[in-house]
Amino acid sequence: MGVSYSTAKWLAPASFIIDFAAQQYGLFSSPNMQDVNDANISFWSPQPYFIGAFFFPQQIIQLAWLYRLWKLDPSKQIERAELDTMTHYVPYYAVGNLCIATWMIFWNSSQLKVSNVFVTINSFTQLYYIFGLLPPMNTGSTSSILTHVVAKTFGGIGVLDFLHNTSAGFFVGEAPSTAVKVITGLGFAGLSAASDWIFGGCMVYDLLALTVGQSGSWRTLLGAYTVGSAAIVTAKNMARPPYKDEGYGMTATEEVQDQV
């Protein structure tokens, strides 16, 4: 997927507005998001307030990213390089927003099997971009940092959304089987081992949300997974720092052209 900058600067905020409006519908309609959640508790149901607590700062970060997408000037060489990184993510960002907006409509209609289709598309789209396409973070570039934070928090909460909707849509009221416990442990361990501080922090947060949302021995095991995930993320990123500071340099000719 690829779009021009002129398309990206409109597509990204439009998809954000659509998703934000859908979230407001989810919060204030009747039944609302939590009503549907409470009627469909399962073994991957998180404490719902954790999702709300994640939502607000994530929106602020996205607004900062969108502001920069509009503010930077593509006619300037350095800013153009930053915009190329941001524009590359826009189609995946827009797909995610539109999928979550559509998911909200079906979720609040208690059509959870249908809503699961859209949350699955979003979650795996974000994971594909994060692990397959996202360039390494350049800590000398605000745009690069923001793109990483937006993409990884979008994908990070997407993992929790996928687990939540899948269990609520297909396994209402069920306790976790041995297979579910193994899949949860191995899945989060694998994602944690492949994560930087941002996405890894999201994995720890997801597990903590699941821990607080569950009870009994399953809650205890999820708590152990949370500690284990935090240990894996810390050890991996301490041993191999994930970020670099390169900056967006220009040749001598480009510097003269930019000044002109």
Accessible surface in RSA format (square Angstrom, percent):
REM  Atomic radii and reference values for relative SASA: ProtOr
REM  Chains: A
REM  Algorithm: Lee & Richards
REM  Probe-radius: 1.40
REM  Slices: 20
REM RES _ NUM      All-atoms   Total-Side   Main-Chain    Non-polar    All polar
REM                ABS   REL    ABS   REL    ABS   REL    ABS   REL    ABS   REL
RES MET A   1   126.66  65.6  68.29  45.2  58.36 139.0  60.91  51.8  65.75  87.1
RES GLY A   2    65.25  80.5   0.00   N/A  65.25  80.5  29.89  82.0  35.36  79.2
RES VAL A   3    47.15  31.0  23.54  21.3  23.62  56.9  32.27  28.0  14.88  40.4
RES SER A   4    62.77  53.0  45.75  61.1  17.02  39.2  51.15 108.9  11.62  16.3
RES TYR A   5    22.73  10.6  19.71  11.2   3.02   7.9  17.95  13.5   4.78   5.9
RES SER A   6    73.38  62.0  67.56  90.2   5.82  13.4  47.75 101.7  25.63  35.9
RES THR A   7    64.20  45.7  57.56  58.3   6.64  15.8  37.61  50.5  26.59  40.2
RES ALA A   8     0.00   0.0   0.00   0.0   0.00   0.0   0.00   0.0   0.00   0.0
RES LYS A   9    46.05  22.5  46.05  28.3   0.00   0.0   8.21   7.4  37.84  40.3
RES TRP A  10   162.55  65.2 160.95  77.9   1.59   3.7 141.99  75.7  20.56  33.4
RES LEU A  11    55.84  31.1  51.33  36.7   4.52  11.4  55.64  39.1   0.20   0.5
RES ALA A  12     0.00   0.0   0.00   0.0   0.00   0.0   0.00   0.0   0.00   0.0
RES PRO A  13    26.07  19.0  25.96  23.7   0.11   0.4  26.07  21.5   0.00   0.0
RES ALA A  14    47.48  43.7  41.36  63.8   6.12  13.9  46.35  65.3   1.13   3.0
RES SER A  15     1.72   1.5   0.70   0.9   1.03   2.4   1.44   3.1   0.29   0.4
RES PHE A  16    17.77   8.9  17.62  10.9   0.15   0.4  17.62  10.7   0.15   0.4
RES ILE A  17   112.01  63.7 110.84  82.6   1.17   2.8 111.59  80.4   0.42   1.1
RES ILE A  18    86.72  49.3  81.91  61.0   4.81  11.6  85.22  61.4   1.50   4.1
RES ASP A  19    12.68   8.9  12.68  12.6   0.00   0.0   0.59   1.4  12.09  12.1
RES PHE A  20    83.47  41.8  82.69  51.2   0.78   2.0  83.11  50.4   0.36   1.0
RES ALA A  21    57.84  53.2  47.70  73.6  10.14  23.1  52.27  73.6   5.57  14.8
RES ALA A  22    12.51  11.5   6.38   9.8   6.13  13.9  12.10  17.0   0.41   1.1
RES GLN A  23    16.54   9.3  16.54  12.1   0.00   0.0   2.03   4.3  14.51  11.0
RES GLN A  24    51.33  28.7  50.25  36.7   1.09   2.6  31.14  66.3  20.19  15.3
RES TYR A  25    97.47  45.5  87.33  49.7  10.14  26.4  71.97  54.1  25.49  31.4
RES GLY A  26     0.00   0.0   0.00   N/A   0.00   0.0   0.00   0.0   0.00   0.0
RES LEU A  27    85.98  47.9  74.57  53.4  11.40  28.7  75.22  52.8  10.76  29.0
RES PHE A  28   162.05  81.1 129.60  80.3  32.45  84.4 134.34  81.4  27.71  79.3
RES SER A  29    29.12  24.6  12.84  17.1  16.28  37.5  23.35  49.7   5.77   8.1
RES SER A  30   110.37  93.3  76.23 101.7  34.13  78.6  40.98  87.3  69.39  97.2
RES PRO A  31    64.57  47.1  61.92  56.4   2.65   9.6  63.56  52.5   1.01   6.3
RES ASN A  32    41.85  28.9  41.85  40.4   0.00   0.0   1.93   4.6  39.92  38.6
RES MET A  33    36.60  19.0  35.66  23.6   0.94   2.2  34.76  29.6   1.84   2.4
RES GLN A  34    66.18  37.0  62.76  45.9   3.43   8.2  21.41  45.6  44.77  34.0
RES ASP A  35    68.26  47.8  59.85  59.6   8.41  19.9  16.94  39.9  51.32  51.2
RES VAL A  36     3.57   2.3   0.98   0.9   2.59   6.2   3.57   3.1   0.00   0.0
RES ASN A  37     5.37   3.7   5.30   5.1   0.08   0.2   3.99   9.6   1.39   1.3
RES ASP A  38    80.38  56.3  60.06  59.8  20.32  48.1  27.89  65.6  52.49  52.3
RES ALA A  39    76.40  70.2  44.02  67.9  32.38  73.7  56.08  79.0  20.32  53.8
RES ASN A  40    24.46  16.9  24.37  23.6   0.09   0.2   0.00   0.0  24.46  23.6
RES ILE A  41    80.43  45.8  76.70  57.1   3.73   9.0  76.70  55.2   3.73  10.1
RES SER A  42     4.55   3.8   0.00   0.0   4.55  10.5   4.15   8.8   0.40   0.6
RES PHE A  43     6.56   3.3   5.09   3.2   1.47   3.8   6.56   4.0   0.00   0.0
RES TRP A  44    20.83   8.4  20.83  10.1   0.00   0.0  20.83  11.1   0.00   0.0
RES SER A  45     1.12   0.9   1.12   1.5   0.00   0.0   1.12   2.4   0.00   0.0
RES PRO A  46     3.29   2.4   0.17   0.2   3.12  11.3   0.17   0.1   3.12  19.4
RES GLN A  47    44.82  25.1  44.30  32.4   0.52   1.2  10.69  22.8  34.13  25.9
RES PRO A  48    31.79  23.2  24.69  22.5   7.11  25.8  25.54  21.1   6.25  38.9
RES TYR A  49   151.53  70.7 146.34  83.3   5.19  13.5 110.30  82.9  41.24  50.8
RES PHE A  50    41.36  20.7  40.16  24.9   1.20   3.1  41.34  25.1   0.02   0.1
RES ILE A  51    34.60  19.7  34.08  25.4   0.52   1.2  34.08  24.5   0.52   1.4
RES GLY A  52    43.58  53.7   0.00   N/A  43.58  53.7  34.72  95.3   8.86  19.8
RES ALA A  53    64.44  59.2  41.07  63.4  23.37  53.2  53.01  74.7  11.43  30.3
RES PHE A  54    25.98  13.0  22.25  13.8   3.73   9.7  25.14  15.2   0.84   2.4
RES PHE A  55    46.15  23.1  44.58  27.6   1.56   4.1  46.12  28.0   0.03   0.1
RES PHE A  56   138.95  69.5 138.74  85.9   0.21   0.5 138.95  84.2   0.00   0.0
RES PRO A  57    62.78  45.8  60.19  54.9   2.59   9.4  62.63  51.7   0.16   1.0
RES GLN A  58    14.48   8.1  12.35   9.0   2.13   5.1   3.16   6.7  11.32   8.6
RES GLN A  59    13.46   7.5  13.46   9.8   0.00   0.0   7.65  16.3   5.81   4.4
RES ILE A  60    87.38  49.7  86.39  64.4   0.99   2.4  86.39  62.2   0.99   2.7
RES ILE A  61    49.66  28.3  48.06  35.8   1.60   3.9  49.66  35.8   0.00   0.0
RES GLN A  62     5.18   2.9   5.18   3.8   0.00   0.0   0.30   0.6   4.89   3.7
RES LEU A  63    87.19  48.6  83.13  59.5   4.06  10.2  83.49  58.6   3.70  10.0
RES ALA A  64    43.54  40.0  33.66  51.9   9.89  22.5  40.99  57.7   2.56   6.8
RES TRP A  65     0.00   0.0   0.00   0.0   0.00   0.0   0.00   0.0   0.00   0.0
RES LEU A  66    11.26   6.3  10.78   7.7   0.48   1.2  11.08   7.8   0.18   0.5
RES TYR A  67   140.79  65.7 133.32  75.9   7.47  19.5 106.93  80.4  33.87  41.7
RES ARG A  68    46.08  19.3  46.06  23.5   0.02   0.0   3.77   5.2  42.31  25.6
RES LEU A  69     0.00   0.0   0.00   0.0   0.00   0.0   0.00   0.0   0.00   0.0
RES TRP A  70   100.91  40.5  86.04  41.6  14.87  34.9  83.37  44.5  17.53  28.4
RES LYS A  71   125.19  61.1  95.47  58.6  29.73  70.8  61.01  54.9  64.19  68.4
RES LEU A  72    10.24   5.7   7.12   5.1   3.12   7.8   7.44   5.2   2.80   7.5
RES ASP A  73    51.53  36.1  48.79  48.6   2.74   6.5  18.42  43.3  33.11  33.0
RES PRO A  74    44.60  32.5  34.83  31.7   9.77  35.5  35.07  29.0   9.52  59.2
RES SER A  75    96.61  81.6  55.96  74.7  40.65  93.6  54.78 116.6  41.83  58.6
RES LYS A  76    99.34  48.5  99.34  61.0   0.00   0.0  47.51  42.8  51.83  55.2
RES GLN A  77    76.95  43.0  74.01  54.1   2.94   7.0   9.26  19.7  67.69  51.3
RES ILE A  78    69.16  39.4  67.59  50.4   1.57   3.8  68.82  49.6   0.34   0.9
RES GLU A  79    44.33  25.5  44.33  33.5   0.00   0.0  10.28  19.9  34.05  27.8
RES ARG A  80    85.68  36.0  85.68  43.7   0.00   0.0  27.90  38.1  57.78  35.0
RES ALA A  81    29.48  27.1  22.42  34.6   7.06  16.1  26.47  37.3   3.00   8.0
RES GLU A  82    16.07   9.2  16.07  12.2   0.00   0.0   0.00   0.0  16.07  13.1
RES LEU A  83     0.00   0.0   0.00   0.0   0.00   0.0   0.00   0.0   0.00   0.0
RES ASP A  84    71.22  49.9  62.82  62.5   8.40  19.9  28.66  67.5  42.55  42.4
RES THR A  85    22.07  15.7  16.94  17.2   5.12  12.2   8.56  11.5  13.51  20.4
RES MET A  86     0.00   0.0   0.00   0.0   0.00   0.0   0.00   0.0   0.00   0.0
RES THR A  87    10.49   7.5  10.25  10.4   0.24   0.6   9.90  13.3   0.59   0.9
RES HIS A  88    73.06  39.9  66.83  46.5   6.23  15.9  48.98  50.5  24.08  28.0
RES TYR A  89     0.13   0.1   0.13   0.1   0.00   0.0   0.13   0.1   0.00   0.0
RES VAL A  90     0.00   0.0   0.00   0.0   0.00   0.0   0.00   0.0   0.00   0.0
RES PRO A  91     7.90   5.8   5.78   5.3   2.12   7.7   7.49   6.2   0.42   2.6
RES TYR A  92    12.48   5.8  12.48   7.1   0.00   0.0   3.61   2.7   8.87  10.9
RES TYR A  93     0.00   0.0   0.00   0.0   0.00   0.0   0.00   0.0   0.00   0.0
RES ALA A  94     3.69   3.4   3.69   5.7   0.00   0.0   3.69   5.2   0.00   0.0
RES VAL A  95    44.85  29.5  42.81  38.8   2.03   4.9  44.71  38.8   0.14   0.4
RES GLY A  96     0.00   0.0   0.00   N/A   0.00   0.0   0.00   0.0   0.00   0.0
RES ASN A  97     0.73   0.5   0.73   0.7   0.00   0.0   0.00   0.0   0.73   0.7
RES LEU A  98    74.23  41.3  73.06  52.3   1.17   3.0  73.42  51.6   0.82   2.2
RES CYS A  99    12.25   9.3  10.75  12.0   1.50   3.5   1.50   3.8  10.75  11.6
RES ILE A 100    13.66   7.8  13.66  10.2   0.00   0.0  13.66   9.8   0.00   0.0
RES ALA A 101     6.36   5.8   6.32   9.8   0.04   0.1   6.36   9.0   0.00   0.0
RES THR A 102    40.54  28.8  39.81  40.4   0.73   1.8  16.93  22.7  23.61  35.7
RES TRP A 103    20.72   8.3  20.72  10.0   0.00   0.0  20.71  11.0   0.01   0.0
RES MET A 104     0.00   0.0   0.00   0.0   0.00   0.0   0.00   0.0   0.00   0.0
RES ILE A 105    92.52  52.6  92.52  68.9   0.00   0.0  92.52  66.6   0.00   0.0
RES PHE A 106    53.37  26.7  53.37  33.1   0.00   0.0  53.37  32.4   0.00   0.0
RES TRP A 107     4.09   1.6   4.09   2.0   0.00   0.0   2.87   1.5   1.22   2.0
RES ASN A 108     7.04   4.9   0.57   0.5   6.48  15.6   0.60   1.4   6.44   6.2
RES SER A 109    55.40  46.8  27.99  37.4  27.40  63.1  19.70  41.9  35.70  50.0
RES SER A 110    67.32  56.9  45.71  61.0  21.61  49.8  29.30  62.4  38.02  53.3
RES GLN A 111    86.74  48.5  79.27  57.9   7.46  17.8  29.89  63.6  56.84  43.1
RES LEU A 112    11.99   6.7   8.79   6.3   3.20   8.0   8.79   6.2   3.20   8.6
RES LYS A 113   123.58  60.3 116.65  71.6   6.93  16.5  79.99  72.0  43.59  46.4
RES VAL A 114    59.34  39.1  57.34  51.9   2.00   4.8  59.34  51.6   0.00   0.0
RES SER A 115     0.00   0.0   0.00   0.0   0.00   0.0   0.00   0.0   0.00   0.0
RES ASN A 116    17.34  12.0  17.34  16.8   0.00   0.0   0.62   1.5  16.72  16.2
RES VAL A 117    82.24  54.1  77.41  70.1   4.82  11.6  81.85  71.1   0.38   1.0
RES PHE A 118    52.54  26.3  52.54  32.5   0.00   0.0  52.54  31.9   0.00   0.0
RES VAL A 119     0.19   0.1   0.19   0.2   0.00   0.0   0.19   0.2   0.00   0.0
RES THR A 120    40.00  28.5  40.00  40.6   0.00   0.0  37.97  51.0   2.03   3.1
RES ILE A 121    76.37  43.5  70.18  52.3   6.19  14.9  75.90  54.7   0.46   1.3
RES ASN A 122     0.69   0.5   0.69   0.7   0.00   0.0   0.00   0.0   0.69   0.7
RES SER A 123     1.48   1.3   1.48   2.0   0.00   0.0   1.48   3.2   0.00   0.0
RES PHE A 124   107.97  54.0 103.66  64.2   4.30  11.2 104.22  63.2   3.75  10.7
RES THR A 125    23.08  16.4  16.73  17.0   6.35  15.1   9.28  12.5  13.80  20.9
RES GLN A 126     0.24   0.1   0.17   0.1   0.06   0.2   0.04   0.1   0.20   0.1
RES LEU A 127    29.33  16.3  27.88  19.9   1.45   3.6  28.31  19.9   1.02   2.7
RES TYR A 128   129.98  60.7 120.08  68.3   9.90  25.8  93.30  70.1  36.69  45.2
RES TYR A 129     0.19   0.1   0.19   0.1   0.00   0.0   0.19   0.1   0.00   0.0
RES ILE A 130    16.01   9.1   4.28   3.2  11.73  28.3   4.28   3.1  11.73  31.8
RES PHE A 131    93.52  46.8  56.66  35.1  36.86  95.9  60.41  36.6  33.11  94.8
RES GLY A 132    52.62  64.9   0.00   N/A  52.62  64.9  23.73  65.1  28.89  64.7
RES LEU A 133    57.29  31.9  40.25  28.8  17.05  42.8  45.30  31.8  11.99  32.3
RES LEU A 134    22.35  12.4   1.83   1.3  20.52  51.6   1.83   1.3  20.52  55.2
RES PRO A 135    54.91  40.0  49.03  44.7   5.88  21.4  54.71  45.2   0.20   1.2
RES PRO A 136    87.07  63.5  70.08  63.9  16.98  61.7  79.09  65.3   7.98  49.6
RES MET A 137     9.13   4.7   7.45   4.9   1.68   4.0   3.12   2.6   6.02   8.0
RES ASN A 138    10.86   7.5  10.86  10.5   0.00   0.0   8.91  21.4   1.95   1.9
RES THR A 139    59.22  42.1  40.84  41.4  18.38  43.8  32.50  43.6  26.73  40.4
RES GLY A 140    48.04  59.2   0.00   N/A  48.04  59.2  16.03  44.0  32.01  71.7
RES SER A 141     2.32   2.0   0.42   0.6   1.90   4.4   2.09   4.5   0.23   0.3
RES THR A 142    70.26  50.0  65.80  66.7   4.46  10.6  30.42  40.9  39.84  60.2
RES SER A 143     0.00   0.0   0.00   0.0   0.00   0.0   0.00   0.0   0.00   0.0
RES SER A 144     3.54   3.0   3.54   4.7   0.00   0.0   0.47   1.0   3.07   4.3
RES ILE A 145    61.18  34.8  61.18  45.6   0.00   0.0  61.18  44.1   0.00   0.0
RES LEU A 146    29.25  16.3  29.25  20.9   0.00   0.0  29.25  20.5   0.00   0.0
RES THR A 147     0.00   0.0   0.00   0.0   0.00   0.0   0.00   0.0   0.00   0.0
RES HIS A 148     7.32   4.0   7.32   5.1   0.00   0.0   6.69   6.9   0.63   0.7
RES VAL A 149    27.09  17.8  27.09  24.5   0.00   0.0  27.09  23.5   0.00   0.0
RES VAL A 150     0.45   0.3   0.00   0.0   0.45   1.1   0.40   0.3   0.06   0.2
RES ALA A 151     0.12   0.1   0.12   0.2   0.00   0.0   0.12   0.2   0.00   0.0
RES LYS A 152    16.36   8.0  16.36  10.0   0.00   0.0   6.98   6.3   9.38  10.0
RES THR A 153    15.51  11.0  15.51  15.7   0.00   0.0  15.21  20.4   0.30   0.5
RES PHE A 154    10.19   5.1  10.19   6.3   0.00   0.0  10.19   6.2   0.00   0.0
RES GLY A 155     0.06   0.1   0.00   N/A   0.06   0.1   0.00   0.0   0.06   0.1
RES GLY A 156     0.00   0.0   0.00   N/A   0.00   0.0   0.00   0.0   0.00   0.0
RES ILE A 157    14.56   8.3  14.24  10.6   0.33   0.8  14.30  10.3   0.26   0.7
RES GLY A 158     0.00   0.0   0.00   N/A   0.00   0.0   0.00   0.0   0.00   0.0
RES VAL A 159    12.42   8.2  10.74   9.7   1.68   4.0  12.42  10.8   0.00   0.0
RES LEU A 160     0.00   0.0   0.00   0.0   0.00   0.0   0.00   0.0   0.00   0.0
RES ASP A 161    19.51  13.7  17.01  16.9   2.50   5.9   2.10   5.0  17.41  17.4
RES PHE A 162    52.64  26.3  52.64  32.6   0.00   0.0  52.64  31.9   0.00   0.0
RES LEU A 163    20.11  11.2  20.11  14.4   0.00   0.0  20.11  14.1   0.00   0.0
RES HIS A 164    11.82   6.5  11.82   8.2   0.00   0.0   7.40   7.6   4.41   5.1
RES ASN A 165     0.89   0.6   0.83   0.8   0.06   0.1   0.83   2.0   0.06   0.1
RES THR A 166    23.42  16.7  23.42  23.7   0.00   0.0  23.39  31.4   0.03   0.0
RES SER A 167     0.00   0.0   0.00   0.0   0.00   0.0   0.00   0.0   0.00   0.0
RES ALA A 168     0.90   0.8   0.01   0.0   0.89   2.0   0.01   0.0   0.89   2.4
RES GLY A 169     6.58   8.1   0.00   N/A   6.58   8.1   0.84   2.3   5.74  12.8
RES PHE A 170    95.48  47.8  69.43  43.0  26.04  67.8  74.08  44.9  21.39  61.2
RES PHE A 171    77.38  38.7  76.71  47.5   0.67   1.7  77.38  46.9   0.00   0.0
RES VAL A 172    76.18  50.1  53.64  48.6  22.54  54.3  53.64  46.6  22.54  61.1
RES GLY A 173    67.74  83.5   0.00   N/A  67.74  83.5  34.24  94.0  33.50  75.0
RES GLU A 174    90.54  52.0  79.43  60.1  11.11  26.4  29.74  57.5  60.79  49.6
RES ALA A 175    83.34  76.6  60.11  92.8  23.23  52.8  65.20  91.8  18.15  48.1
RES PRO A 176    24.87  18.1  13.28  12.1  11.60  42.2  13.29  11.0  11.58  72.0
RES SER A 177    57.92  48.9  47.19  63.0  10.73  24.7  51.19 109.0   6.72   9.4
RES THR A 178   106.35  75.6 100.64 102.0   5.71  13.6  63.24  84.9  43.12  65.2
RES ALA A 179    59.43  54.6  49.99  77.1   9.44  21.5  57.17  80.5   2.26   6.0
RES VAL A 180    19.79  13.0  19.79  17.9   0.00   0.0  19.79  17.2   0.00   0.0
RES LYS A 181    64.47  31.5  64.47  39.6   0.00   0.0  17.39  15.7  47.08  50.2
RES VAL A 182    74.75  49.2  69.77  63.2   4.98  12.0  74.59  64.8   0.16   0.4
RES ILE A 183   104.90  59.7 100.87  75.1   4.03   9.7 103.77  74.7   1.13   3.1
RES THR A 184     4.25   3.0   0.00   0.0   4.25  10.1   4.25   5.7   0.00   0.0
RES GLY A 185    14.56  18.0   0.00   N/A  14.56  18.0   9.46  26.0   5.10  11.4
RES LEU A 186   126.81  70.6 118.88  85.0   7.93  19.9 119.51  83.9   7.30  19.6
RES GLY A 187    36.10  44.5   0.00   N/A  36.10  44.5  34.01  93.3   2.09   4.7
RES PHE A 188     8.21   4.1   7.80   4.8   0.42   1.1   7.80   4.7   0.42   1.2
RES ALA A 189    34.66  31.9  30.99  47.8   3.67   8.3  33.21  46.8   1.45   3.8
RES GLY A 190    42.21  52.1   0.00   N/A  42.21  52.1  35.83  98.3   6.38  14.3
RES LEU A 191    45.13  25.1  43.72  31.3   1.41   3.5  44.10  31.0   1.03   2.8
RES SER A 192     0.00   0.0   0.00   0.0   0.00   0.0   0.00   0.0   0.00   0.0
RES ALA A 193    50.42  46.4  41.17  63.5   9.25  21.0  41.25  58.1   9.17  24.3
RES ALA A 194    56.75  52.2  34.08  52.6  22.67  51.6  42.30  59.6  14.45  38.3
RES SER A 195     1.52   1.3   0.00   0.0   1.52   3.5   1.52   3.2   0.00   0.0
RES ASP A 196    11.22   7.9   7.93   7.9   3.29   7.8   7.76  18.3   3.45   3.4
RES TRP A 197   100.20  40.2  91.94  44.5   8.26  19.4  77.08  41.1  23.13  37.5
RES ILE A 198    36.04  20.5  27.21  20.3   8.83  21.3  33.47  24.1   2.56   7.0
RES PHE A 199     1.79   0.9   1.79   1.1   0.00   0.0   1.79   1.1   0.00   0.0
RES GLY A 200     0.00   0.0   0.00   N/A   0.00   0.0   0.00   0.0   0.00   0.0
RES GLY A 201    35.47  43.7   0.00   N/A  35.47  43.7  29.52  81.0   5.95  13.3
RES CYS A 202     7.17   5.4   4.94   5.5   2.23   5.2   1.39   3.5   5.78   6.2
RES MET A 203     0.00   0.0   0.00   0.0   0.00   0.0   0.00   0.0   0.00   0.0
RES VAL A 204    33.44  22.0  33.44  30.3   0.00   0.0  33.44  29.1   0.00   0.0
RES TYR A 205    55.30  25.8  52.55  29.9   2.75   7.2  52.67  39.6   2.64   3.3
RES ASP A 206     0.11   0.1   0.11   0.1   0.00   0.0   0.00   0.0   0.11   0.1
RES LEU A 207     0.19   0.1   0.19   0.1   0.00   0.0   0.19   0.1   0.00   0.0
RES LEU A 208    74.59  41.5  74.59  53.4   0.00   0.0  74.59  52.4   0.00   0.0
RES ALA A 209     0.00   0.0   0.00   0.0   0.00   0.0   0.00   0.0   0.00   0.0
RES LEU A 210     0.01   0.0   0.01   0.0   0.00   0.0   0.01   0.0   0.00   0.0
RES THR A 211    16.32  11.6  16.32  16.5   0.00   0.0  16.32  21.9   0.00   0.0
RES VAL A 212    53.45  35.2  41.83  37.9  11.62  28.0  41.83  36.3  11.62  31.5
RES GLY A 213    28.80  35.5   0.00   N/A  28.80  35.5   5.70  15.6  23.10  51.7
RES GLN A 214    23.74  13.3  15.92  11.6   7.82  18.6   3.66   7.8  20.08  15.2
RES SER A 215    83.24  70.3  74.37  99.3   8.87  20.4  37.46  79.8  45.78  64.1
RES GLY A 216    56.05  69.1   0.00   N/A  56.05  69.1  43.96 120.6  12.09  27.1
RES SER A 217    90.37  76.4  73.62  98.2  16.75  38.6  51.31 109.3  39.06  54.7
RES TRP A 218    11.54   4.6  10.22   4.9   1.31   3.1  10.75   5.7   0.79   1.3
RES ARG A 219   104.96  44.1 104.40  53.2   0.56   1.3  20.16  27.6  84.80  51.4
RES THR A 220   101.83  72.4  91.33  92.6  10.49  25.0  72.99  98.0  28.83  43.6
RES LEU A 221    58.52  32.6  55.17  39.5   3.35   8.4  58.23  40.9   0.28   0.8
RES LEU A 222     0.00   0.0   0.00   0.0   0.00   0.0   0.00   0.0   0.00   0.0
RES GLY A 223    20.43  25.2   0.00   N/A  20.43  25.2  19.01  52.2   1.42   3.2
RES ALA A 224    57.84  53.2  42.89  66.2  14.95  34.0  50.05  70.5   7.78  20.6
RES TYR A 225    47.84  22.3  41.82  23.8   6.02  15.7  34.93  26.2  12.92  15.9
RES THR A 226    15.37  10.9  15.37  15.6   0.00   0.0  15.37  20.7   0.00   0.0
RES VAL A 227   107.01  70.4 103.73  93.9   3.28   7.9 106.47  92.5   0.54   1.5
RES GLY A 228    29.31  36.1   0.00   N/A  29.31  36.1  28.89  79.3   0.42   0.9
RES SER A 229     3.67   3.1   1.21   1.6   2.46   5.7   2.11   4.5   1.55   2.2
RES ALA A 230    37.47  34.4  34.91  53.9   2.55   5.8  36.90  52.0   0.56   1.5
RES ALA A 231    58.32  53.6  46.34  71.5  11.98  27.2  55.19  77.7   3.13   8.3
RES ILE A 232    59.15  33.7  54.48  40.6   4.67  11.3  58.60  42.2   0.56   1.5
RES VAL A 233     6.46   4.2   6.46   5.8   0.00   0.0   6.46   5.6   0.00   0.0
RES THR A 234    64.58  45.9  64.58  65.5   0.00   0.0  45.69  61.4  18.89  28.5
RES ALA A 235    63.22  58.1  52.07  80.4  11.15  25.4  60.11  84.7   3.10   8.2
RES LYS A 236    61.17  29.8  52.63  32.3   8.54  20.3  40.06  36.1  21.11  22.5
RES ASN A 237     2.85   2.0   0.00   0.0   2.85   6.9   0.00   0.0   2.85   2.8
RES MET A 238   136.04  70.5 114.21  75.6  21.83  52.0  92.91  79.0  43.13  57.1
RES ALA A 239    81.17  74.6  44.34  68.4  36.82  83.8  56.08  79.0  25.09  66.5
RES ARG A 240   179.09  75.2 173.93  88.7   5.16  12.3  57.71  78.9 121.38  73.6
RES PRO A 241   103.61  75.5  83.06  75.7  20.55  74.7  83.18  68.7  20.43 127.0
RES PRO A 242    42.41  30.9  12.31  11.2  30.10 109.4  22.81  18.8  19.59 121.8
RES TYR A 243    63.58  29.7  40.50  23.0  23.08  60.1  41.04  30.8  22.54  27.8
RES LYS A 244    90.69  44.2  82.68  50.7   8.01  19.1  56.74  51.1  33.95  36.2
RES ASP A 245   105.75  74.1  73.24  72.9  32.52  76.9  22.67  53.4  83.09  82.9
RES GLU A 246   117.10  67.2  81.02  61.3  36.08  85.9  32.38  62.6  84.72  69.2
RES GLY A 247    33.68  41.5   0.00   N/A  33.68  41.5  21.68  59.5  12.00  26.9
RES TYR A 248    59.04  27.6  42.46  24.2  16.58  43.1  40.20  30.2  18.84  23.2
RES GLY A 249    74.85  92.3   0.00   N/A  74.85  92.3  42.22 115.9  32.63  73.1
RES MET A 250    42.61  22.1  15.90  10.5  26.71  63.6  19.10  16.2  23.51  31.1
RES THR A 251    82.62  58.8  73.33  74.3   9.29  22.1  78.63 105.6   3.99   6.0
RES ALA A 252    78.46  72.1  67.15 103.6  11.31  25.7  69.41  97.8   9.05  24.0
RES THR A 253    87.20  62.0  81.74  82.9   5.46  13.0  50.53  67.9  36.67  55.4
RES GLU A 254    47.29  27.2  45.96  34.8   1.34   3.2  12.07  23.3  35.22  28.8
RES GLU A 255    78.94  45.3  78.41  59.3   0.52   1.2  12.06  23.3  66.87  54.6
RES VAL A 256    88.94  58.5  88.94  80.5   0.00   0.0  88.94  77.3   0.00   0.0
RES GLN A 257   119.93  67.1 102.85  75.2  17.07  40.6  39.26  83.6  80.67  61.2
RES ASP A 258    60.49  42.4  31.53  31.4  28.96  68.5   8.72  20.5  51.76  51.6
RES GLN A 259   151.34  84.6 113.82  83.2  37.52  89.3  47.15 100.4 104.20  79.0
RES VAL A 260   153.36 100.9  96.49  87.3  56.88 137.1 114.71  99.7  38.65 104.8
END  Absolute sums over single chains surface
CHAIN  1 A    11933.1       9713.8       2219.3       8321.6       3611.6
END  Absolute sums over all chains
TOTAL         11933.1       9713.8       2219.3       8321.6       3611.6
